[in-house]
Amino acid sequence: MSQTAPDTAPMTTPPAAARSSGRGLRWVRIALAMLAGAGAALAHPPFGILPGLFGYALLMILSERSATTRGAFWMGWLAGFAYFLISCWWVAEAFLVNPAQAWMAPFAASALPAGLGLFWGTATALYRRFGPKGLQRVLVFTALFCLLEWLRGHVLTGFPWNPAGASWKAGSAASQFAAIGGVYGLSVLTVGAAAAFGPLFSAGPRRGRIVTAALGTLVIAALVVGGSIRLWQARLELTDTTVRIVQANVAQASKWTPEAYEGIVRRYVDLTAQPGAVTPDLVIWPEGSLPASGNDVFAAGAWEAASIQSALKPGQTLLMGLGIGEPDPSVPEGGRYYNSLLVVQNLGGPSPAVSAAYDKYRLVPFGEYLPAGRLMGALGVRALTHMPTDFSAGPRPAPIDIPGAPRAQPLICYESLYPGFTTAGSNRPDWILNISNDAWFGATSGPLQHLNLASYRAIETGLPVVRSTPTGTSAMIDPWGRVIDGKALGSGESGLIDAVLPRPTTITAYGRLGDLTFWLLIGTGFVAAIFGRAQDRRRQV
């Protein structure tokens, strides 16, 4: 008698259906990874969608559920690509200034996120490789992720744009922890608090998962409450130095024609000479304020120098950003070119006197210098970037003396992204001067985020920051990272900010200890990993 299979026999999924299901799941994971990165990016100003911080928890879960280390790497890379695409898309704007370079804009906007995403991918791959168990995995994920973020800000001069800690608007309550741990220490608490909600969607004892999420909530509450107390205790004190910040609203695309040059000079000079309630002690022009070399502007008999002198009152000091060339027979070009801040005084003569200069130390790769210049030049990259020669780097940032004003720490543009460039102790300056040329990036999110990042230097150091740009945002920032009411000029505005320079606070914990708090927090995560591994081995014996 023949036998037939019963109706209840188990059914197998046809191979084609299994492949289709696998492809569908893969696309879901890709979408979730990019959602995690996009959410974290949108938490930053000017968007301020803080629930996006839970993207870090989603990224941790996706890394854990990847079948391989390689799969976890791609989860991190995809999230990082989305994060930096949203955070840095404005770099494409710089290539639109010159129509001959416009074709490069989409490549720049995608190549930068692709490269920076490697740091996120490495972090998630290492996390998957360690494979921590239990609730200590939140600490391990946070430590690895924030360590790779620190490396992103330091490797090959670094690109520390939008670290996780800067998701909190500078000057807000939560941002005040930067006075203790810097923006990187704040990143550890931010990522850790968000990732603590990840276990809620994982297996494990329910009580432990709830406790972990509660601890994450407690960290966020502590940041807000502690910062609120610090701001409540803040007392803004003023010096007797008055400052005039000049924002002439000169678009980058309109700077490079001979016809426009005289108008640009006149615009800065006229704003400088405008009468005010008081005569400012200092006048500040932004980075690259004039599309000319300082050697030409202050040459004997130059009409520009005479115009500047006529705008300055006797004893008044102008701080302005210009390029400066110096002869140097030791280099093939025969000279060096610096992106500089000049201290210019009206001493009563026919022309102003340049009494001091600060040369930019941290240069922008592919913008101010070409990494591996000879190799890149041989490959034709220099011709593509339209950089005839590199800028030279000056010495490491140090305070400068300004006649009739407190000592200042200049930071030119990109340098304001870096914690630790402002000294403490006996050499501590009284304020930070950040001149920048954000006109390259138009009315995008880039200049607004740059303002936020520069404001973190005020919180970390307890020093006021005076910020001058050609098109916005120029501002007077108090030592707690807050833009002083009415002391800002937004994108596309032309005008003046006349303000009294605030006094610094006492030296902050970060000013004394630097990144020590950050390293202690990172060390805690790795100790948790080692302890967890030891526990696993004991259970297996």
C-alpha positions in Angstrom: 0.0 0.0 0.0 1.3 3.4 -0.9 1.6 6.0 1.7 1.1 9.8 1.3 2.4 12.5 3.5 -0.1 13.7 6.0 -1.6 17.2 5.6 0.2 18.3 8.8 3.7 17.7 7.5 6.0 20.8 8.0 6.4 23.0 5.0 9.8 24.4 3.9 10.2 27.9 2.5 11.1 27.8 -1.2 14.6 29.1 -1.8 13.4 32.0 -4.0 11.1 33.1 -1.2 13.9 32.8 1.4 16.2 34.9 -0.8 13.4 37.5 -1.3 12.8 37.6 2.5 16.5 38.0 3.1 16.8 40.9 0.7 13.8 42.6 2.2 15.3 42.3 5.7 18.6 43.6 4.4 16.9 46.7 3.0 15.1 47.3 6.3 18.4 47.1 8.2 20.0 49.6 5.7 17.0 52.0 6.2 17.2 51.7 10.0 20.9 52.4 10.0 20.5 55.5 8.0 17.5 56.5 10.1 19.8 56.2 13.2 22.4 58.5 11.7 19.9 61.0 10.4 18.1 61.2 13.7 21.4 61.8 15.6 22.3 64.5 13.0 19.0 66.3 13.3 19.4 66.6 17.1 22.1 69.2 16.4 21.3 72.9 16.0 19.8 74.5 14.0 17.4 71.6 13.8 17.3 70.8 17.5 15.2 67.6 17.2 16.6 66.1 20.4 14.6 62.8 20.3 16.9 62.0 17.4 19.6 61.2 20.0 17.9 57.8 20.3 19.5 57.1 17.0 22.5 56.0 19.1 20.4 53.3 20.8 19.1 52.1 17.5 22.7 51.9 16.1 23.8 49.8 19.1 20.9 47.4 18.6 21.7 47.1 14.9 25.3 46.4 15.6 24.4 43.7 18.1 22.0 42.0 15.8 24.5 41.9 12.9 25.5 38.4 12.0 29.1 39.3 11.5 31.7 42.0 12.4 31.6 43.0 8.8 27.9 43.5 8.9 28.2 45.6 12.0 30.8 47.8 10.3 28.3 48.5 7.4 25.6 49.4 9.9 27.9 52.0 11.5 29.2 53.2 8.2 25.7 53.7 6.8 24.6 55.5 9.9 27.7 57.7 9.8 27.2 58.5 6.1 23.7 59.7 6.9 24.9 61.7 9.9 27.6 63.5 8.1 25.6 64.0 4.9 23.1 66.0 6.9 25.8 67.6 9.1 28.2 68.6 6.3 26.2 68.9 3.1 26.9 72.6 3.0 30.6 71.9 1.9 29.1 71.6 -1.6 28.2 75.3 -1.4 31.9 76.3 -1.4 32.3 74.6 -4.9 29.4 76.7 -6.3 31.3 79.9 -5.6 33.5 79.3 -8.7 31.3 78.1 -11.6 34.3 76.1 -13.0 34.3 74.0 -9.8 30.5 73.5 -9.6 30.7 70.0 -11.0 32.7 68.9 -8.0 29.9 69.9 -5.5 28.0 66.6 -5.4 31.3 64.6 -5.1 32.5 66.8 -2.2 29.1 66.5 -0.5 29.2 62.7 -0.7 33.0 62.0 -0.3 33.3 63.7 3.0 30.5 61.7 4.7 31.8 58.5 3.2 35.2 59.1 4.7 34.0 60.2 8.1 31.6 57.3 8.2 34.6 55.0 8.5 35.1 56.1 12.1 31.5 55.1 13.0 31.9 51.8 11.1 35.1 51.0 13.0 33.4 51.7 16.3 30.4 49.4 15.6 32.7 46.6 14.2 34.8 46.7 17.3 31.7 46.6 19.5 30.3 43.6 17.6 33.8 41.9 17.9 33.9 42.4 21.6 30.4 41.0 21.9 29.7 42.3 25.4 26.9 40.6 27.4 24.5 42.0 29.9 23.8 45.6 30.6 27.4 46.7 30.7 27.3 46.6 26.9 25.9 50.2 27.0 29.1 51.3 28.6 31.2 49.4 26.1 29.3 50.8 23.1 29.6 54.3 24.4 33.3 54.0 25.2 34.2 52.6 21.7 31.9 55.0 19.8 33.2 58.1 21.7 36.8 57.0 21.4 36.5 56.8 17.6 34.8 60.2 17.7 37.8 61.6 19.6 40.1 60.0 17.0 38.0 61.6 14.2 38.8 65.0 15.8 42.6 64.3 15.9 43.8 61.9 13.2 45.5 63.7 10.3 44.8 67.0 12.0 41.2 65.9 12.6 37.7 67.1 11.6 35.8 67.6 14.9 32.6 68.8 13.3 29.4 68.1 15.3 30.6 65.7 18.1 27.7 64.1 19.9 28.0 66.4 22.9 27.4 69.5 20.7 23.8 68.2 20.0 22.9 70.4 23.0 22.7 74.1 22.0 25.6 75.9 23.4 24.4 78.0 26.4 21.7 75.6 27.3 21.6 73.9 30.6 22.8 70.5 29.4 25.7 72.1 27.5 27.2 73.4 30.8 28.9 70.0 31.5 31.5 71.0 28.9 33.0 73.3 31.7 33.9 70.0 33.5 34.5 67.4 30.8 34.7 69.4 27.5 32.5 68.7 24.5 34.0 65.1 24.3 33.1 64.4 27.9 29.6 65.6 27.2 29.6 63.3 24.2 30.1 60.3 26.5 27.2 61.2 28.7 25.0 62.0 25.8 25.6 58.8 23.8 25.6 56.7 27.0 22.3 58.2 28.2 20.7 57.6 24.8 22.1 54.1 24.3 20.8 53.1 27.8 17.3 52.9 26.2 18.5 50.2 23.7 18.2 47.3 26.1 14.5 47.9 26.5 14.2 46.4 23.0 16.5 43.5 23.7 16.3 40.2 25.5 17.3 39.9 29.2 15.8 40.4 32.7 13.1 43.0 32.5 14.1 44.6 35.8 17.7 45.2 34.6 16.6 46.7 31.3 14.2 49.1 33.1 16.9 50.1 35.6 19.4 50.8 32.7 16.9 53.1 30.9 16.2 54.8 34.2 19.9 55.5 34.7 20.0 57.0 31.2 17.1 59.2 32.2 18.9 60.2 35.4 22.0 61.2 33.5 20.0 63.5 31.2 18.2 64.9 34.2 21.5 65.5 36.0 22.8 67.4 33.0 19.8 69.6 32.8 19.5 70.3 36.6 23.2 70.8 37.1 23.5 73.1 34.2 20.5 75.1 35.2 22.1 75.6 38.6 25.3 76.8 37.0 23.4 79.2 34.8 21.3 80.5 37.7 24.5 81.3 39.5 26.1 83.0 36.5 26.7 86.7 36.9 27.9 88.6 33.8 30.5 91.1 34.6 31.9 93.6 32.1 35.3 95.1 31.4 35.9 98.7 30.4 36.9 97.6 26.8 34.3 98.3 24.1 34.3 96.3 20.9 32.9 97.0 17.5 32.3 93.9 15.3 31.9 94.8 11.6 29.8 92.5 9.4 29.8 93.9 5.8 27.7 91.1 4.2 30.2 90.5 1.4 29.2 87.3 -0.5 32.1 85.1 -1.4 31.2 84.9 -5.1 31.3 88.7 -5.4 34.8 89.2 -3.9 37.1 88.4 -6.8 36.5 91.0 -9.4 38.5 94.1 -9.7 35.3 96.1 -10.0 34.1 94.9 -6.6 37.3 95.3 -4.7 37.1 99.1 -4.1 33.4 98.8 -3.0 34.4 96.1 -0.5 37.1 98.2 1.1 34.7 101.2 1.2 32.0 99.1 2.9 34.3 98.0 5.7 35.8 101.4 6.1 32.4 103.2 6.2 31.0 100.8 8.8 34.1 101.2 10.9 33.8 105.0 10.9 30.1 105.1 11.8 29.5 107.2 14.9 28.2 105.3 18.0 27.2 105.9 21.6 30.8 105.4 22.5 34.0 105.2 20.6 35.1 101.5 20.5 38.5 100.6 21.7 38.7 97.7 19.3 37.3 97.2 15.8 37.1 93.7 14.4 37.0 92.6 10.8 36.5 88.9 9.8 38.9 86.4 8.3 39.9 87.3 4.8 38.1 90.6 5.1 39.7 92.0 1.9 40.4 89.9 -1.2 44.0 91.0 -1.2 47.4 90.4 0.5 48.2 92.3 3.5 51.6 93.0 1.9 49.7 95.1 -0.8 47.1 96.6 1.6 49.8 98.1 3.9 52.4 98.8 1.3 53.8 102.4 1.3 51.4 104.7 -0.4 48.6 102.1 -0.7 45.2 103.8 -0.8 43.6 101.0 1.2 45.9 101.8 4.2 45.1 105.4 3.9 41.4 104.6 3.9 41.7 102.4 7.0 43.7 105.0 8.8 41.0 107.6 8.1 38.3 105.4 9.6 40.2 104.7 12.8 40.2 107.1 15.7 43.6 108.0 17.3 44.6 105.2 19.7 41.9 102.8 18.2 43.0 99.3 17.3 41.7 97.2 14.3 41.9 93.4 14.4 41.5 92.1 10.8 42.0 88.9 8.9 44.3 89.0 5.8 46.7 86.8 3.9 50.3 87.7 4.4 53.3 86.6 2.3 56.8 86.3 3.5 59.9 85.5 1.4 61.6 82.2 2.2 64.3 80.9 -0.2 64.2 77.5 1.4 60.9 76.5 -0.2 60.5 75.9 -4.0 57.9 78.7 -4.3 60.4 81.2 -2.8 58.1 82.3 -0.1 55.4 81.3 2.4 51.8 82.5 2.6 49.9 82.7 5.9 46.2 83.1 6.8 46.7 85.8 9.5 45.1 88.1 12.0 46.8 91.5 12.0 46.8 94.0 14.9 46.5 97.5 13.3 46.8 100.8 15.1 46.1 104.4 14.4 49.2 106.0 16.0 48.6 109.4 14.3 50.8 108.9 11.2 49.8 108.9 7.6 49.3 105.2 7.6 48.2 102.6 10.3 50.9 100.6 12.0 50.8 96.8 12.1 52.0 96.0 15.6 51.4 92.2 15.8 50.2 89.2 13.9 48.8 85.8 14.5 49.2 83.1 11.9 46.7 80.3 11.6 48.0 77.1 13.0 45.3 74.4 12.1 44.8 74.6 8.3 41.8 73.2 6.4 42.7 70.2 4.3 42.0 70.7 0.5 41.0 74.3 1.4 44.2 75.8 2.7 46.7 73.0 2.0 46.8 69.8 0.0 47.6 66.7 2.1 50.5 64.7 0.5 50.9 67.7 -1.8 53.5 66.3 -4.2 51.6 63.1 -4.7 48.3 64.9 -5.1 49.9 67.4 -7.4 51.2 64.6 -9.6 47.7 63.1 -9.7 46.3 66.5 -10.8 44.3 67.1 -7.6 45.9 70.5 -7.1 44.5 71.7 -10.5 41.1 70.4 -9.6 41.1 72.4 -6.3 42.4 75.5 -7.9 45.0 75.9 -5.2 48.2 77.3 -6.8 50.1 76.9 -3.5 49.5 75.9 0.1 49.2 78.2 3.1 51.9 77.6 5.7 50.9 76.8 9.3 51.9 79.2 12.0 53.0 78.2 15.6 50.6 76.6 18.0 47.9 79.0 19.2 49.0 81.3 22.0 47.6 84.5 23.4 48.6 87.9 22.0 48.8 91.3 23.6 46.6 94.0 22.2 47.4 97.6 23.0 44.8 99.1 25.4 42.8 95.8 25.7 42.9 92.5 27.6 45.0 89.7 26.2 43.2 87.6 23.6 43.5 84.1 22.1 42.9 84.3 18.4 41.3 81.4 16.7 40.9 81.7 12.9 37.8 79.9 11.5 38.4 76.2 11.6 40.5 76.4 14.7 37.4 77.2 16.8 36.3 73.6 16.4 39.1 72.3 18.5 39.0 72.1 22.3 42.3 72.7 24.1 43.8 75.4 21.9 43.3 78.0 24.7 45.8 77.9 27.5 45.1 78.1 31.3 47.2 79.0 34.2 49.4 82.1 34.2 49.3 82.4 30.4 45.5 82.3 30.4 44.0 85.0 28.0 41.0 87.1 29.0 38.9 86.4 25.9 38.8 84.4 22.6 38.7 86.2 19.3 37.2 84.0 16.5 37.4 85.5 13.0 35.9 83.3 10.3 34.9 83.4 6.7 31.7 81.5 6.6 30.6 83.3 3.4 31.9 80.2 1.6 28.9 78.3 2.8 26.1 80.8 2.2 22.8 80.8 4.1 23.1 77.1 5.0 23.1 75.2 8.3 27.0 75.2 8.2 27.5 78.8 9.6 24.9 78.2 12.3 26.5 75.0 13.5 29.9 76.7 13.4 28.6 79.3 15.8 27.3 76.6 18.1 30.7 74.8 18.0 32.7 78.0 18.6 30.4 78.8 21.6 31.5 75.6 23.3 35.0 77.0 23.6 33.5 79.7 25.8 31.9 77.1 28.1 35.0 75.0 28.3 37.3 77.9 29.1 35.1 80.3 30.9 36.1 83.0 28.5 33.9 85.3 26.4 34.1 84.7 22.6 33.9 87.5 20.1 33.0 86.2 16.7 33.3 88.1 13.4 32.3 86.8 10.0 31.6 88.6 6.7 28.0 87.3 6.2 26.9 85.9 9.5 26.6 84.8 12.2 28.8 87.4 14.1 28.2 87.6 17.8 29.3 88.4 21.3 29.2 85.2 23.4 29.4 85.2 27.1 31.5 82.7 29.2 28.6 80.3 29.5 28.2 80.0 25.7 25.2 82.2 25.3 24.9 84.8 22.6 24.3 88.1 24.5 20.9 89.5 23.7 20.9 91.8 20.8 24.6 91.2 20.1 24.4 89.1 17.0 24.1 89.6 13.2 22.5 86.8 11.3 23.0 85.5 7.8 22.9 88.1 5.1 22.8 91.0 7.5 25.1 94.1 7.2 25.8 96.1 10.2 27.7 96.6 13.5 27.7 95.1 16.9 28.9 97.6 19.6 29.3 95.8 22.9 31.3 95.9 26.1 33.7 92.9 26.4 32.6 90.6 29.3 35.0 89.5 32.0 36.1 85.8 32.1 34.9 83.5 34.9 37.3 81.7 37.2 39.3 78.9 35.5 36.9 76.0 34.7 37.6 72.3 35.6 38.1 71.6 31.9 40.6 74.5 31.8 42.6 72.9 34.5 42.2 69.2 33.6 41.6 69.2 29.9 40.3 65.8 28.6 41.0 63.9 31.8 37.3 63.6 32.6 36.7 62.2 29.1 39.4 59.6 29.5 38.1 58.5 32.9 34.6 58.0 31.4 36.1 56.1 28.5 38.2 54.0 30.9 35.0 53.1 32.8 33.6 51.6 29.7 36.6 49.4 29.0 36.8 48.3 32.6 33.2 47.2 32.3 34.1 45.2 29.2 37.0 43.4 31.0 34.9 42.7 34.0 32.0 41.4 31.9 34.4 39.0 30.0 35.8 37.7 33.3 32.3 37.0 34.5 31.5 35.1 31.3 34.6 32.9 31.7 33.7 32.1 35.3 30.2 31.0 34.3 31.6 28.7 31.6 33.9 26.9 34.1 
